Amino acid sequence: MHSHDNIDWDAHLHRLREADELTAPETAELVAALLRPNDRTVLEIGSGAGGTAAAFAAALAGSGGDVIVVDTAPELLAAAAGRAGAVADGVAVHPVRADAASDELVEAVARSGAPAQADLVFAAFVVHHLPDQLAGLRRLAELVRPGGRLAIVEFGLQTKVLPDDVGPGGPGLEGRLIAAREQWFRQMRGEMTGSARLPVGWGRALAEAGLTDVRSWSYLVDRPAPLDEIGRSAVLRRLHLLRRHAEEFLDPADLEALDQLLDEAGEHYAGNRDDVFYLTANTVHVGAKESRGSSA
């Protein structure tokens, strides 16, 4: 089933599970940084394979609370609810099938029997996929209780996995692969129904969505060479992602070089190299919803 961005997210379940495994330490630290002592209700939009939902459930375990997982892809939703439920000691897990790009999102959460608003609404790498990103942020803000917060995670720096010169093709291959991916993404966004530009930064966008006390910080996912099996798998996932939409935007020589890196029988296969690495920076943006009765 394809979502508003024409991506079949259910088909990415295995990839998302592996990504959860790679970033589990950073996810645990992020959850600890976001949860306040009195927070008892977390609503995650775009729950993926459930790694973050499970981390929230584990953090709330024993003290009671609710974790609401929202996704439009049925297999992902079931996987996320199952994973969170496995560690939810005293925490109620509520799966809600809904699309964050739809105005029916808020109503769908309310109809589900879950709390209609949450202490923390969390969305990682979701909002940039929405056709109208500012409208999406306003929609998510409606799900935040007065005094609660909305936290989104978006890309801070481009993921890097390759040395500058990998042998095949010319030096700087990865930069050209990233540029091709960005061209594809811009085209994909332009073809979305109802697509609208967001000509401001994420922090400013949260403020325009009605949130206050907006702050941002970044964290690294840093796995230097030589990589273990989890890290090598992450590198190969990244290269396959770059390959997926490359033909239209990449020079044939660079496409051939990328194919050599993905050829399991070839001498340059990235899965056998000891010089690949995984390095990225993600940025967290958090805004608060004013409590009822507070002055502007």
Order of alpha helices (4+ residues) and beta strands (2+ residues): alpha-alpha-beta-alpha-beta-alpha-beta-alpha-beta-alpha-beta-alpha-alpha-beta-alpha-alpha-beta
